[in-house]
């Protein structure tokens, strides 16, 4: 077998967007792969046929964004296929092209065009669609203009783009850029008349919508605001035939995560009032009957993070993580270092459907038949079907990695911290480990903080193990998967979490004496970047550090990032005016004068979650105090660089980190 190479991740395949056909005999999904030469991702629709046990590639344009089944033999999908259409986009014209293609063969045909950047679409009938699309209040309405007037209006608007006017918060969003006065609106589109009718107003942002069974109503989760977005949502039903919006919000301050109709037109939803644990509080499950009366149906001990927060750098695209089918709510939960698929009846009785370790990354269910994308053991993403509790793998896009490459299996270890709480972690031995030999090691810290590490495939860790490093990682207090109390570190950043990580390091060195304690590095991104910055200001035990998309100053983060103004207040119970000393106490920048560890900073120019100012401040402080440091700034990238950044940029990022550790640890 061969060693895993740094750029092998560019050959991996990623699966997302699972959808059953109306008859349940086929399953559509998007397959994503990388084109390193053109520095982009290629996305096409594939169909798995359950009766034939075959997988077929349906499109070849490499630029499919989303799709839906028109009927059991026809797909509708959005795509930007032609060069002339790309040039229209470059000029600032908003539109989404939809095509249809027969599963029985033939070429895709243009079906219709909507003058919006469509974010989600569902079919009501042959000619009527309900959709959400981005509406920019600053942009001229060109839908009814002639081509000549369109070009003139767009040119004038483009000239205005030299000036960015802000009059609300948040004013930008990671991965989306400036969002001032931009809302995701709900529309009805009539294909026959080529007519687009807005449903929600220009200040209401629609997070999601779901149709009822007979497609006469939709339930919406929205947030309407001017000046400042508050962390509270509204629930609406839209009566399609009457063109009537009805507000059904059940509580003044509530964050809705999901809402969908049951077959009896009641509404099942998840959410939290954030009373006890703030914005990261785990959601509960509720039912609203036809009289708008609400009851909580989840049991008192229901205390799970919904969805998979198990970390990996081997995913692309998104998939369903919660859905109603028949008399059940199906959903993914994160528990310790794993993500499982479950279902709950409408009385709150819960049943775990998958039991294997790993992560269920997304699923679809049709009349009780389940298919999901899974990360199992050291396998990369594949498609599985679940029948009577038995998982069956039905694709083999990435099996070559396990057959051809040397991999290191994480070894689970636990310890009890001083409060008597069990902390879970793992150690990966170097590939080709030799007894009696000393090895360097890398401590990797996850983001969040409310996420987890587990035993699934993580390319950068596997690569470092192939390069002769031991890699170790854990889930300290603040992590997901163990309920609200364990995840709650509000007002405690850098204290109890730091204690857990340092104790874990002590335990690893004791149990794995082959690790050379004089050659240990530390790295992490986002919250892990914060913790890396914190660690180097509080201990000199690490000989090198790589701080990625980090936080260094909670005072500056409050006013600069897309979530700063509410997240900082929530997580530290302080603002720059109510308790600036507390924010400064928890800021790694305060302790920068104590740093002696050579540190690499990785940041992205368009990271609006942990803005560049955070990396610049810490880098400048270390340089000022004479500490060896380097900052690599990636243009055109955002907070997701390590997970969905351009292929060449992801290669360069991993090279930068590995070369830095090689310089100081080998």
C-alpha positions in Angstrom: 0.0 0.0 0.0 1.1 3.6 -0.7 1.3 6.5 1.7 -1.4 9.1 1.6 -0.3 12.1 -0.3 -1.1 15.7 0.6 -3.2 16.3 -2.5 -5.0 13.0 -2.5 -8.1 14.8 -1.2 -8.4 16.4 -4.6 -9.4 12.9 -5.9 -12.1 12.2 -3.3 -15.8 12.2 -4.2 -18.4 14.0 -2.1 -22.1 13.2 -1.9 -25.1 15.5 -1.1 -28.7 16.4 -1.7 -30.4 13.0 -1.5 -33.9 12.9 -2.9 -36.3 10.0 -3.5 -38.3 9.8 -6.7 -42.1 10.1 -6.3 -42.5 6.3 -6.6 -39.6 5.6 -4.3 -37.8 3.4 -6.8 -35.0 5.8 -7.5 -32.7 8.1 -5.5 -31.1 11.2 -6.9 -28.1 12.8 -5.4 -25.3 15.3 -6.3 -21.8 14.0 -6.7 -19.0 16.6 -6.3 -15.4 16.3 -7.4 -12.5 18.6 -7.8 -10.9 20.1 -10.9 -7.5 21.2 -9.7 -6.4 22.6 -13.1 -9.4 25.0 -13.2 -9.4 25.3 -9.4 -13.1 24.6 -8.9 -15.6 21.9 -8.0 -17.7 19.9 -10.5 -21.2 18.9 -9.5 -23.5 16.5 -11.4 -26.7 14.5 -10.7 -26.5 10.8 -10.3 -29.4 8.3 -9.9 -29.4 5.1 -7.9 -32.0 2.6 -9.2 -33.1 0.3 -6.3 -34.6 -2.3 -8.5 -31.5 -2.6 -10.8 -28.9 -1.8 -8.1 -27.2 0.6 -10.5 -25.9 4.1 -10.3 -26.1 6.3 -13.4 -24.6 9.8 -14.0 -27.4 11.9 -15.5 -25.8 15.3 -16.2 -22.4 16.2 -17.6 -22.4 20.0 -17.4 -20.4 19.9 -14.1 -22.3 22.9 -12.7 -25.6 21.6 -11.2 -26.7 23.6 -8.2 -29.8 21.8 -7.2 -32.6 19.5 -8.5 -36.1 18.1 -7.9 -38.2 15.4 -9.4 -40.9 16.6 -11.7 -42.2 13.1 -11.9 -40.7 9.7 -11.5 -39.0 9.9 -14.9 -38.1 13.6 -15.2 -35.8 15.9 -13.3 -35.7 19.7 -13.1 -32.4 21.2 -12.2 -30.7 24.6 -11.9 -27.5 25.0 -13.9 -25.3 27.7 -15.4 -24.2 25.9 -18.6 -23.3 28.4 -21.3 -20.6 31.0 -21.5 -23.1 33.7 -22.5 -25.1 33.1 -19.4 -21.9 33.4 -17.2 -21.2 36.7 -18.8 -24.8 37.9 -17.9 -24.0 37.0 -14.3 -20.7 38.9 -14.5 -22.6 42.0 -15.6 -24.7 41.8 -12.5 -27.9 40.3 -13.9 -29.6 38.1 -11.4 -31.3 34.9 -12.9 -31.4 31.2 -12.4 -31.8 28.8 -15.3 -33.7 25.6 -15.0 -33.5 22.6 -17.2 -35.4 19.4 -17.4 -34.0 16.0 -18.4 -35.6 12.6 -18.8 -34.2 9.7 -16.8 -35.0 7.5 -19.9 -32.3 9.3 -21.9 -31.8 12.3 -24.0 -30.3 15.8 -23.6 -31.3 18.3 -21.0 -33.6 21.1 -22.3 -34.0 24.6 -21.0 -37.2 24.7 -19.1 -37.6 28.2 -17.7 -35.7 31.1 -16.3 -36.4 33.1 -13.1 -34.9 36.6 -12.7 -33.6 35.9 -9.3 -30.8 34.0 -7.5 -33.1 31.1 -6.5 -32.1 29.5 -3.2 -34.9 26.8 -3.0 -37.7 25.7 -5.3 -40.6 23.2 -5.1 -43.3 22.4 -7.6 -46.9 22.9 -6.8 -48.3 21.8 -10.1 -47.3 21.5 -13.8 -47.1 25.3 -14.2 -46.8 26.7 -10.6 -43.7 26.7 -8.4 -43.0 28.1 -4.9 -39.5 29.4 -4.3 -37.2 31.6 -2.3 -34.7 34.0 -4.0 -32.4 36.8 -3.0 -33.9 40.3 -3.3 -31.5 43.2 -3.1 -33.3 46.4 -2.1 -30.5 48.5 -3.7 -30.8 46.9 -7.1 -33.1 48.2 -9.9 -36.0 46.1 -11.0 -35.1 45.2 -14.6 -37.7 42.4 -15.0 -39.9 44.4 -17.3 -37.3 46.5 -19.1 -36.1 46.2 -22.7 -32.6 44.7 -23.3 -31.2 48.2 -23.9 -32.8 49.7 -20.8 -31.7 46.6 -18.8 -28.1 47.2 -19.8 -28.3 50.9 -18.9 -29.9 50.2 -15.5 -27.3 47.6 -14.6 -24.5 49.8 -15.7 -25.7 52.6 -13.5 -26.1 50.1 -10.6 -22.7 48.7 -11.1 -21.2 52.2 -10.8 -22.9 52.5 -7.5 -21.2 49.4 -6.3 -18.1 51.5 -5.9 -19.8 52.7 -2.7 -20.9 50.3 0.0 -23.6 51.8 2.1 -24.4 50.1 5.4 -27.4 50.9 7.6 -28.2 47.7 9.4 -26.5 44.8 11.3 -25.5 42.3 10.4 -24.2 43.9 7.2 -22.2 41.0 5.9 -22.2 37.2 6.1 -19.5 34.6 5.7 -19.6 33.1 2.3 -22.1 35.6 1.0 -20.4 39.0 1.3 -22.2 42.2 2.1 -25.8 41.4 2.8 -27.1 44.9 3.8 -30.8 45.1 2.7 -30.6 41.7 1.0 -33.4 39.3 2.0 -34.3 35.8 0.9 -38.0 36.4 -0.2 -40.8 33.9 -0.9 -42.3 33.9 -4.4 -44.8 32.1 -6.5 -43.8 31.5 -10.1 -46.2 30.7 -12.9 -44.3 29.1 -15.8 -47.1 29.4 -18.4 -47.5 33.1 -17.8 -43.9 33.6 -16.9 -45.0 35.6 -13.9 -43.1 36.0 -10.6 -45.2 37.2 -7.6 -43.5 38.1 -4.3 -45.2 36.8 -1.2 -43.1 38.2 1.7 -42.0 41.8 2.0 -38.6 43.3 1.3 -37.5 43.2 4.9 -38.4 39.6 5.7 -35.8 36.9 5.4 -37.2 33.5 4.8 -34.9 30.7 6.2 -37.0 27.8 5.0 -40.4 26.8 3.7 -42.2 23.4 3.5 -45.4 22.5 1.6 -48.2 20.4 3.1 -49.2 17.1 1.5 -51.8 18.5 -0.9 -49.7 21.6 -1.7 -52.2 24.2 -0.6 -50.1 25.6 2.2 -46.5 26.3 3.2 -45.0 26.8 6.6 -42.2 29.4 6.8 -39.5 30.2 9.3 -38.7 33.9 8.9 -36.9 36.9 10.5 -38.1 40.4 9.7 -36.0 43.4 10.7 -34.6 46.8 9.9 -31.6 48.4 11.6 -30.7 45.3 13.7 -31.6 41.6 13.4 -32.7 40.2 16.7 -32.1 36.6 17.5 -35.7 35.5 17.3 -37.7 34.0 14.5 -41.3 34.0 13.3 -43.5 31.1 12.1 -46.0 31.7 9.3 -48.3 29.7 7.1 -48.9 30.8 3.6 -52.3 29.8 2.1 -51.5 29.5 -1.5 -54.9 29.7 -3.2 -56.0 32.7 -1.0 -52.5 34.3 -1.3 -52.6 34.9 2.4 -49.8 34.9 5.0 -50.8 34.0 8.6 -48.5 34.6 11.5 -48.5 31.7 13.9 -45.5 32.5 16.0 -46.2 30.8 19.4 -43.7 32.6 21.6 -42.3 36.1 21.5 -38.6 35.1 21.8 -38.0 31.8 20.1 -35.5 30.4 17.6 -37.1 27.9 15.2 -34.8 25.4 13.7 -37.2 23.3 11.5 -41.0 23.3 10.7 -43.0 20.9 8.5 -46.6 19.8 8.1 -47.7 16.3 9.2 -50.1 14.4 6.9 -53.0 15.7 9.1 -51.9 19.4 8.5 -50.6 19.8 12.0 -47.2 21.4 12.3 -44.2 19.7 13.9 -41.3 22.0 14.7 -38.1 22.3 16.6 -36.6 25.2 18.4 -35.5 26.8 21.7 -36.4 29.9 23.7 -32.6 30.2 24.6 -33.6 30.9 28.2 -31.2 28.6 30.0 -28.2 28.1 27.7 -28.3 31.0 25.2 -28.0 30.7 21.4 -26.3 27.3 21.5 -29.1 25.7 23.5 -30.3 22.3 22.2 -33.7 22.4 20.5 -36.8 20.6 21.7 -39.6 19.1 19.5 -43.1 20.6 19.4 -46.5 20.1 17.8 -48.9 22.8 16.8 -52.5 21.6 16.1 -55.0 23.2 13.7 -56.2 25.4 16.5 -52.7 26.8 16.9 -52.2 25.2 20.3 -48.7 24.1 21.0 -47.4 21.3 23.1 -43.8 20.0 23.6 -43.7 16.3 22.4 -40.0 15.6 23.1 -39.4 14.0 26.5 -37.9 15.8 29.4 -34.5 14.1 28.9 -34.3 15.0 25.2 -31.0 16.9 25.2 -29.3 16.4 21.8 -27.6 18.5 19.3 -29.6 18.1 16.1 -27.7 17.4 12.9 -24.2 16.1 12.6 -21.5 18.3 14.1 -18.8 15.5 13.8 -15.8 17.2 12.2 -14.3 16.2 8.9 -12.6 18.0 6.0 -14.1 15.5 3.5 -17.6 16.9 2.8 -19.1 19.2 0.2 -22.7 20.3 -0.3 -25.6 19.9 2.1 -28.2 17.3 2.7 -31.4 16.9 4.7 -30.9 16.3 8.4 -34.6 16.4 9.6 -37.8 15.4 7.8 -41.4 14.3 8.4 -42.4 11.0 6.8 -45.7 9.3 7.7 -46.3 9.4 11.4 -42.7 10.1 12.3 -40.1 12.8 12.5 -36.8 11.6 11.3 -33.7 13.4 12.4 -29.9 13.2 13.0 -28.4 13.7 16.5 -24.8 14.1 17.6 -24.0 11.9 20.6 -20.4 11.9 21.9 -18.2 11.6 18.7 -20.9 10.1 16.5 -24.0 11.2 14.5 -27.0 8.8 14.4 -30.3 8.7 12.5 -33.4 8.6 14.7 -37.1 8.8 14.5 -39.8 10.1 16.9 -43.5 9.5 16.8 -45.9 12.3 17.5 -46.1 11.3 21.1 -42.4 11.9 21.6 -41.3 8.2 21.7 -37.8 8.1 20.2 -36.1 5.2 18.4 -32.4 5.1 17.3 -32.3 3.8 13.7 -28.5 3.6 13.2 -26.1 2.3 15.8 -22.8 2.1 14.0 -20.1 4.6 14.9 -19.4 7.4 12.5 -21.5 10.1 11.0 -24.8 10.1 9.1 -24.2 13.2 7.0 -27.6 13.5 5.4 -30.6 11.3 4.4 -33.9 11.0 2.7 -36.9 8.9 3.6 -39.9 7.9 1.6 -42.7 5.8 3.0 -40.3 4.5 5.7 -37.6 3.6 3.2 -34.3 5.2 4.2 -31.1 6.1 2.3 -28.3 8.1 3.8 -24.8 9.5 3.2 -22.5 8.0 5.8 -18.9 8.3 7.0 -18.2 4.8 8.4 -14.9 3.9 10.1 -12.1 5.2 7.9 -14.2 5.1 4.8 -15.0 8.4 3.0 -18.6 9.3 2.1 -20.7 6.6 0.5 -24.4 6.0 0.0 -26.2 3.5 2.2 -29.7 2.1 2.5 -31.2 1.1 5.8 -33.5 -1.8 6.0 -34.8 -3.4 9.2 -31.9 -1.9 11.1 -29.3 -3.2 8.7 -27.0 -0.8 6.8 -26.0 -1.7 3.2 -23.4 0.3 1.3 -24.7 0.9 -2.2 -21.9 3.0 -3.8 -18.1 2.7 -3.9 -16.9 6.1 -5.1 -14.0 6.3 -2.6 -13.2 2.7 -1.8 -9.8 3.0 -3.5 -8.5 5.1 -0.6 -8.9 2.2 1.8 -7.6 -0.3 -0.7 -4.6 1.6 -1.8 -3.5 4.0 0.9 -2.0 3.6 4.4 -4.2 4.9 7.1 -4.0 5.3 10.9 -6.9 4.2 13.1 -7.8 6.6 15.9 -7.4 4.9 19.4 -9.9 6.1 21.9 -8.8 7.2 25.3 -10.7 8.7 28.2 -9.7 10.4 31.5 -11.5 12.1 34.4 -10.9 15.8 34.9 -10.7 17.4 38.3 -14.5 17.8 38.4 -14.9 14.1 37.9 -16.2 14.5 34.3 -15.1 11.9 31.7 -13.4 13.5 28.7 -13.1 11.6 25.5 -10.2 11.8 23.0 -8.2 9.9 20.4 -4.6 9.3 19.4 -3.5 8.4 15.9 -0.1 6.6 15.7 2.2 7.5 12.8 1.9 5.2 9.8 4.6 2.6 9.8 5.0 3.1 13.5 8.2 1.4 14.9 8.4 0.3 18.5 11.2 2.2 20.4 11.3 5.2 18.1 10.4 8.7 19.2 7.9 10.7 17.1 6.7 14.3 16.9 3.1 15.0 17.5 0.3 17.5 16.7 -2.6 18.4 18.9 -5.6 19.3 16.8 -8.5 21.4 18.3 -11.9 21.5 16.8 -14.0 24.6 16.0 -17.4 25.5 17.4 -16.9 25.2 20.3 -20.1 23.2 20.0 -18.9 20.6 17.6 -17.1 17.2 18.1 -14.3 15.1 16.9 -14.9 11.4 16.3 -13.4 8.4 14.6 -14.2 9.3 11.0 -11.9 10.1 8.1 -10.1 13.4 8.5 -7.7 14.0 5.6 -5.2 16.4 7.2 -4.8 14.2 10.3 -4.3 11.1 8.1 -1.8 13.0 6.0 0.2 14.0 9.1 0.2 10.4 10.3 1.6 9.4 7.0 4.3 12.1 7.4 5.5 10.5 10.6 3.4 12.5 13.2 1.3 11.2 16.0 -2.0 13.2 16.0 -4.2 13.6 19.1 -7.5 15.4 19.6 -10.3 15.4 22.1 -13.8 16.8 23.0 -13.3 19.1 26.0 -16.1 20.9 27.8 -17.9 23.2 25.4 -18.2 20.4 22.8 -21.4 19.0 21.4 -22.8 15.5 21.9 -23.3 15.4 25.6 -26.1 17.8 26.4 -26.5 21.4 27.3 -24.6 21.4 30.6 -21.5 19.9 29.0 -21.6 22.3 26.1 -22.2 25.4 28.2 -18.9 27.4 28.6 -20.5 30.8 28.5 -18.2 33.2 30.4 -15.6 30.5 30.7 -13.7 30.5 27.4 -10.0 29.7 28.0 -10.6 28.3 31.5 -12.3 24.9 31.9 -11.9 24.0 28.2 -8.1 24.9 28.4 -7.8 22.7 31.6 -9.4 19.8 29.8 -7.2 20.1 26.8 -4.0 20.4 28.8 -4.9 17.5 31.0 -5.7 15.4 27.9 -2.2 16.3 26.6 -0.7 15.1 29.9 -2.6 11.8 29.6 -1.6 11.3 26.0 2.1 11.8 26.8 1.8 9.4 29.8 0.0 6.6 27.8 2.0 7.0 24.6 5.7 7.4 25.6 6.8 7.2 22.0 5.7 10.8 21.6 8.6 13.2 22.0 7.3 15.9 24.4 9.9 18.3 23.1 8.4 18.1 19.6 4.7 18.8 20.0 2.8 21.3 17.9 -0.8 22.6 18.2 -3.3 23.8 15.7 -7.0 24.4 15.3 -9.5 26.6 13.4 -12.2 29.0 14.4 -12.8 28.2 18.1 -9.8 25.9 17.7 -7.8 29.0 16.4 -8.9 30.9 19.5 -7.7 28.1 21.7 -4.4 27.9 19.8 -3.9 31.6 20.4 -4.9 31.1 24.1 -2.6 28.2 24.6 0.6 29.9 23.3 -0.1 32.8 25.7 -0.4 30.4 28.7 2.2 27.7 28.1 5.4 27.2 26.3 5.1 23.4 26.1 4.3 23.4 22.4 7.3 24.0 20.0 5.2 25.3 17.1 1.6 26.4 16.5 -0.6 27.0 13.5 -3.6 29.2 14.3 -6.3 29.1 11.7 -9.3 31.5 11.1 -8.8 32.5 14.7 -10.1 34.9 17.4 -7.7 37.0 19.3 -9.7 39.9 20.6 -13.3 39.6 21.8 -13.7 43.4 21.9 -12.9 43.9 18.2 -14.8 40.7 17.3 -18.0 42.2 18.8 -18.2 44.9 16.1 -16.6 43.4 13.1 -17.9 39.9 12.4 -21.2 38.7 11.0 -22.3 37.2 14.3 -20.1 39.3 16.7 -22.7 41.7 18.1 -24.9 38.9 19.4 -22.5 35.9 19.8 -19.9 37.7 21.9 -22.6 39.1 24.3 -24.2 35.6 24.5 -21.0 33.6 25.0 -19.3 36.0 27.4 -22.3 37.7 29.1 -20.5 40.9 28.4 -20.2 43.8 25.9 -17.5 46.4 25.4 -19.7 48.7 27.5 -21.0 46.4 30.2 -17.8 44.6 31.1 -14.9 45.4 28.8 -12.5 43.9 31.4 -14.1 40.5 31.0 -13.9 40.5 27.3 -10.2 41.5 27.5 -9.6 38.8 30.1 -10.8 36.1 27.7 -8.9 37.6 24.7 -5.7 35.8 23.7 -4.3 39.2 22.6 -4.0 40.2 26.3 -1.4 37.5 26.8 0.6 37.9 23.6 3.6 39.4 25.4 4.1 36.1 27.1 4.2 34.1 23.8 7.4 32.3 22.8 6.0 29.7 20.5 6.7 30.1 16.7 3.3 30.6 15.2 1.8 30.4 11.7 -1.5 32.2 11.1 -3.8 31.1 8.3 -6.6 33.5 7.4 -9.0 34.1 4.5 -9.6 37.6 3.1 -13.4 37.1 3.0 -13.8 35.3 6.3 -16.5 37.4 7.9 -17.1 34.9 10.7 -13.6 35.4 12.2 -12.5 38.5 10.3 -8.9 39.1 9.2 -8.5 41.7 12.0 -8.3 38.8 14.4 -5.4 37.2 12.7 -3.7 40.5 12.0 -3.8 41.6 15.6 -2.2 38.4 17.0 0.4 38.3 14.2 1.4 41.9 14.7 1.6 41.4 18.5 3.9 38.4 18.1 6.1 40.2 15.6 6.2 43.2 17.9 7.5 41.0 20.7 10.1 39.3 18.6 8.3 35.9 18.2 8.9 34.0 15.0 5.6 34.1 13.1 4.2 34.1 9.6 0.8 34.9 8.2 -0.6 33.4 5.0 -3.7 35.2 3.7 -5.9 33.5 1.1 -7.7 35.9 -1.3 -11.2 35.0 -2.4 -11.7 32.5 0.4 -13.8 32.6 3.6 -14.3 30.7 6.8 -14.7 27.4 5.0 -11.3 27.4 3.4 -10.3 24.0 4.8 -13.6 22.3 3.9 -14.8 23.9 0.7 -12.1 26.3 -0.5 -10.7 26.2 -4.0 -8.6 23.1 -4.6 -5.3 24.9 -5.1 -5.9 27.0 -2.0 -6.6 23.9 0.1 -3.4 22.4 -1.1 -1.4 25.5 -0.3 -3.0 25.7 3.1 -2.1 22.2 4.1 1.4 22.7 2.7 1.9 25.9 4.8 0.9 24.1 8.0 2.8 21.0 7.4 6.0 22.9 6.3 5.7 25.0 9.5 5.5 21.9 11.7 8.3 20.2 9.8 10.5 23.2 10.4 10.1 23.2 14.2 9.2 19.6 15.1 11.4 17.4 12.9 
